[in-house]
Amino acid sequence: MNVTAIIPAYNPDKKFLVVIEGLVQAGFNHIIVVNDGTDEKYKSLFDKVRKNKHCVLLEHEENFGKGRALKTAFKYFIKHYRDDIGVVTLDADNQHKVKDVLNCVKSLQEHPNDLILGVRNFNLENVPKKSCYGNKLTSLAFKVFCGLTISDTQTGLRAIPTYFAEQLINTVGERFEFETNMLLETKEYKIAIREVPIETVYINGNTSSNFNPLIDSFSIYKVIAKFMCSSFTSILCDYALFILLNALFGFLAPAWSLLIATVTARLTSSFLNFNLNRKLVFKSKSKTRVILAKYYTLAVCLIILSYWGILFLSTQVMVPEVVAKMLIDILLFLISFRIQSNWVFG
């Protein structure tokens, strides 16, 4: 087997040993187990793992989280087994069946540069509502804001190519949010995502899971929230400068004071928005003059789209102008986010 299996474990039960035995029988020669600060009463299970010639046991003195456990395993893998084409990660509770693990491994062998996800069917009756709604919400956020179509964002069964596993060692996230960040990193490293259907297994309604769909998917929502704050700050700047400058140049003819106030306020607020998005939201490292040109090209296009959109809704569909502007602004907000994240700031 030219793929290494990785199992992060925290306070596992006896099914944990069943998982390992299944992997050994399936032909895995390299199995990395990470004891992530397990309580003393569970340690007899890890003593059996330590005696298994196919296993390497790595241990944390305290519980650092699944993300840290995976990164600990990746480091060991890169140092000792990097001739393998990659790793396959799975959970210790036997929710991932050996046949599904092997299907993911086969997919990685056929596509050694891609990230392989073992995806479940969330429309089945046995799926807990928390898992169903949480996954669908996060999948929608990935699609709308990140341009990634992923049907199971929470799956722990993943086959990861060696190159990508090495990059993931430095990825932010110590707990479950690391797995969300892993999906986001595929865009950074231009890693294609492939999905392999697997059996949908939930033990005791998944009550033992510590995954929180909102908190642990915060990596996505955090960027969106910062983008909204950047936009709102720029709007406040625009209005404040407009009022101030209109008053300062009130001695001029109304047309001139209005022109000076409008143009200055809009240029200043847009440049503020550009810098906030570049430095705080998307953290772009591209050359300033290049992304500045892209940013203002997008800004001009959005102004034109806004005008024609409001005009169409108000004159052809007979939507009140205020409502039309609100609808168009929401749509353009989503479009602007996608284009800025993918094209302007990369």
C-alpha positions in Angstrom: 0.0 0.0 0.0 1.6 3.3 -1.1 -0.7 5.4 1.1 -0.3 6.0 4.8 -3.3 5.9 7.1 -3.7 8.6 9.8 -6.0 8.3 12.8 -6.3 11.2 15.3 -7.8 9.8 18.5 -9.1 11.4 21.7 -10.8 9.2 24.4 -11.7 6.4 21.9 -13.7 3.3 22.8 -13.0 -0.3 21.7 -14.2 0.4 18.2 -10.9 2.2 17.8 -9.0 -1.1 17.7 -11.5 -2.5 15.2 -10.6 0.4 12.9 -6.9 -0.4 13.1 -7.4 -4.1 12.6 -9.5 -3.4 9.5 -6.8 -1.2 8.0 -4.1 -3.9 8.7 -6.2 -6.6 7.0 -6.8 -4.2 4.1 -3.0 -4.0 3.5 -1.9 -0.8 5.1 1.7 -1.0 6.2 2.0 2.5 7.6 -0.6 3.6 10.1 0.0 6.7 12.2 -2.1 7.1 15.3 -2.1 10.3 17.3 -3.1 10.1 20.9 -4.4 13.7 21.4 -4.1 13.9 25.2 -6.4 11.0 26.0 -7.6 10.5 29.6 -5.7 7.9 31.7 -8.5 5.3 31.7 -8.3 5.0 27.9 -4.6 4.5 27.6 -4.7 0.7 27.7 -6.1 0.9 24.1 -3.0 2.8 23.0 -0.7 0.3 24.7 -2.1 -2.3 22.2 -1.6 0.1 19.3 2.0 0.6 20.4 2.6 -3.2 20.1 1.2 -3.3 16.6 4.1 -3.5 14.1 2.1 -1.7 11.5 1.4 1.3 13.7 3.4 4.3 14.8 2.0 6.0 18.0 2.5 9.7 18.5 1.3 11.3 21.7 0.3 14.8 22.9 0.6 15.4 26.6 -2.7 17.3 26.6 -5.7 17.7 24.2 -4.7 20.2 21.5 -7.4 19.4 19.0 -7.9 17.4 15.8 -6.2 20.0 13.7 -3.0 19.8 15.7 -3.1 16.0 15.8 -3.4 15.9 12.0 -0.4 18.3 11.6 1.6 16.2 14.1 0.9 13.2 11.9 1.7 15.0 8.7 5.1 16.1 10.0 6.0 12.5 10.9 4.7 11.3 7.5 6.8 13.8 5.6 9.9 12.9 7.6 9.6 9.1 7.4 7.1 8.1 4.6 7.2 10.8 2.0 7.8 8.3 -0.8 4.1 7.3 -0.4 1.8 9.2 -2.8 -0.1 10.6 0.2 -2.2 9.9 3.3 -5.7 9.0 4.1 -7.2 10.4 7.3 -10.1 8.8 9.1 -11.9 9.0 12.5 -11.3 6.6 15.3 -15.0 5.8 16.0 -15.5 3.3 13.1 -17.8 5.6 11.2 -15.6 5.3 8.2 -15.8 1.8 6.8 -12.7 0.1 5.3 -14.3 -0.4 1.9 -14.8 3.4 1.8 -11.3 4.1 2.9 -10.0 1.9 0.1 -12.2 3.6 -2.5 -10.7 7.0 -1.5 -7.2 5.5 -1.7 -8.0 4.1 -5.1 -9.2 7.6 -6.2 -6.0 9.2 -4.9 -3.9 6.6 -6.8 -5.7 7.5 -10.0 -5.5 11.2 -9.3 -2.3 11.7 -7.2 -2.4 15.5 -7.2 -6.0 15.9 -6.0 -7.7 16.1 -2.6 -10.2 13.2 -2.3 -13.2 13.6 0.0 -15.3 10.7 1.2 -18.8 12.3 1.1 -22.0 11.2 2.9 -25.6 11.5 1.8 -27.2 14.1 4.1 -30.7 13.4 2.8 -31.1 10.1 4.6 -33.4 9.7 7.6 -30.7 8.6 10.0 -28.8 11.9 9.6 -29.0 14.1 12.7 -30.6 17.5 12.0 -27.5 19.3 13.4 -25.3 17.6 11.0 -27.6 17.9 8.0 -28.4 21.7 8.4 -24.9 22.6 9.5 -23.3 20.9 6.5 -25.8 22.3 4.0 -25.2 25.9 5.4 -21.5 25.5 5.2 -21.7 24.0 1.7 -23.8 26.9 0.6 -21.2 29.4 2.1 -18.4 27.6 0.3 -20.3 27.8 -3.0 -21.5 31.4 -2.8 -18.5 33.0 -1.3 -15.5 30.8 -2.2 -16.6 29.2 -5.5 -16.1 25.7 -4.2 -18.7 23.1 -4.7 -18.4 20.6 -1.8 -21.3 18.3 -0.8 -19.7 17.2 2.6 -17.5 19.9 4.2 -17.3 18.1 7.5 -16.0 14.7 6.4 -13.0 13.3 8.2 -12.3 10.8 5.5 -9.9 12.5 3.2 -7.1 11.2 0.9 -4.4 13.9 0.7 -1.4 14.0 -1.8 2.0 14.2 -0.2 2.7 17.7 -1.6 -0.5 19.1 -0.1 0.0 17.4 3.2 3.4 19.1 3.5 1.8 22.5 2.9 -1.0 21.8 5.4 1.5 21.6 8.3 1.6 25.4 8.3 -2.2 25.9 7.9 -4.0 27.8 10.6 -6.3 25.9 12.9 -5.8 23.6 15.9 -9.2 22.0 16.2 -12.0 21.2 13.8 -11.6 24.5 12.0 -8.4 23.1 10.5 -10.4 20.8 8.2 -12.4 23.8 7.0 -9.2 25.7 6.3 -7.8 22.7 4.4 -10.6 23.0 1.9 -10.0 26.7 1.6 -6.3 26.0 1.0 -7.1 24.0 -2.1 -7.6 27.3 -4.0 -4.3 28.7 -2.8 -2.3 25.6 -4.0 -4.6 24.9 -7.0 -5.6 21.5 -5.7 -8.6 19.9 -7.4 -11.2 18.3 -5.2 -12.8 15.0 -6.0 -15.7 13.4 -4.1 -16.2 9.7 -3.4 -19.6 8.6 -2.1 -19.3 6.7 1.2 -21.6 4.9 3.6 -23.5 7.4 5.9 -22.9 6.2 9.5 -24.0 8.0 12.6 -23.5 6.3 16.0 -26.0 7.3 18.8 -27.2 10.3 16.8 -23.7 11.6 16.6 -23.9 12.9 20.2 -20.2 12.3 20.8 -19.2 14.7 18.1 -17.6 18.0 19.2 -18.0 19.6 15.8 -19.9 22.9 15.7 -20.9 23.8 12.2 -20.9 27.5 12.9 -17.9 27.9 15.1 -15.7 25.4 13.3 -16.6 26.9 9.9 -15.8 30.4 11.2 -12.9 30.6 8.7 -15.3 31.4 5.9 -17.7 33.6 7.9 -14.8 35.6 9.4 -13.7 36.7 5.9 -17.3 37.6 4.9 -17.8 39.5 8.2 -14.6 41.5 7.6 -15.6 42.3 4.1 -19.0 43.6 5.3 -17.2 45.7 8.0 -14.8 47.1 5.4 -17.8 48.1 3.2 -19.7 49.6 6.1 -16.6 51.6 7.2 -16.1 53.0 3.7 -19.8 54.0 3.5 -19.5 55.9 6.8 -16.3 57.6 5.5 -18.1 58.6 2.3 -21.1 60.1 4.0 -19.0 61.9 6.7 -16.6 63.4 4.2 -19.4 64.4 1.9 -21.2 66.3 4.7 -18.0 67.9 5.9 -16.7 69.0 2.5 -20.1 70.3 1.4 -20.2 72.5 4.4 -16.6 73.7 4.0 -17.1 74.7 0.4 -20.6 76.1 1.0 -19.3 79.5 -0.1 -19.1 78.2 -3.7 -21.9 77.8 -6.1 -24.0 74.7 -5.1 -23.0 72.8 -8.2 -19.3 73.2 -7.4 -19.5 72.4 -3.7 -21.6 69.3 -4.5 -19.1 68.2 -7.2 -16.1 68.7 -4.9 -17.7 66.9 -2.0 -19.0 64.0 -4.0 -15.8 63.3 -5.9 -13.4 63.7 -3.0 -15.6 61.7 -0.6 -16.0 58.9 -3.1 -12.3 58.7 -4.1 -11.2 58.8 -0.4 -13.7 56.2 0.8 -13.0 53.8 -2.2 -9.2 54.0 -1.5 -9.9 53.3 2.1 -12.0 50.3 1.1 -9.3 49.1 -1.2 -6.6 49.2 1.5 -8.9 47.5 4.1 -9.7 44.7 1.7 -6.1 44.3 0.6 -4.5 44.3 4.0 -7.2 43.0 6.4 -9.8 41.0 4.5 -8.0 39.2 1.7 -4.4 39.8 2.8 -3.1 40.1 -0.7 0.6 40.1 -1.5 0.3 41.1 -5.1 1.8 44.4 -6.5 -0.3 47.4 -5.4 -0.5 49.0 -8.8 -1.8 45.8 -10.4 -4.5 45.1 -7.9 -5.4 48.9 -7.7 -6.1 48.9 -11.5 -8.2 45.7 -11.1 -10.0 47.2 -8.1 -11.1 50.4 -9.9 -11.9 48.5 -13.1 -14.3 46.4 -11.0 -15.7 49.5 -9.3 -16.6 51.2 -12.6 -18.2 48.0 -13.8 -20.3 47.7 -10.6 -21.4 51.3 -10.9 -22.6 50.6 -14.4 -24.4 47.4 -13.4 -26.0 49.1 -10.4 -27.4 51.9 -12.6 -28.8 49.6 -15.3 -30.1 47.1 -12.7 -32.0 49.7 -10.7 -33.3 51.3 -14.0 -34.5 47.9 -15.2 -36.3 46.9 -12.0 -37.8 50.3 -11.4 -39.1 50.9 -15.0 -39.7 47.4 -16.4 -40.6 45.4 -13.3 -42.1 48.4 -11.5 -40.2 47.8 -8.3 -39.9 51.0 -6.1 -36.5 52.6 -6.6 -35.4 52.2 -3.0 -36.3 48.5 -3.0 -34.7 48.1 -6.4 -31.5 49.6 -5.1 -31.5 47.4 -2.0 -31.9 44.2 -4.2 -29.3 45.2 -6.6 -26.8 46.2 -3.9 -27.2 42.8 -2.2 -26.6 41.0 -5.5 -23.6 43.2 -6.3 -22.2 42.7 -2.8 -22.0 38.9 -3.5 -20.6 39.4 -6.9 -18.0 41.9 -5.7 -16.9 39.6 -2.9 -16.3 36.7 -5.3 -14.5 38.8 -7.9 -12.3 40.6 -5.3 -11.4 37.3 -3.6 -10.7 35.5 -6.9 -9.4 38.1 -9.3 -8.6 41.5 -7.7 -6.8 40.2 -4.6 -6.3 36.6 -5.6 
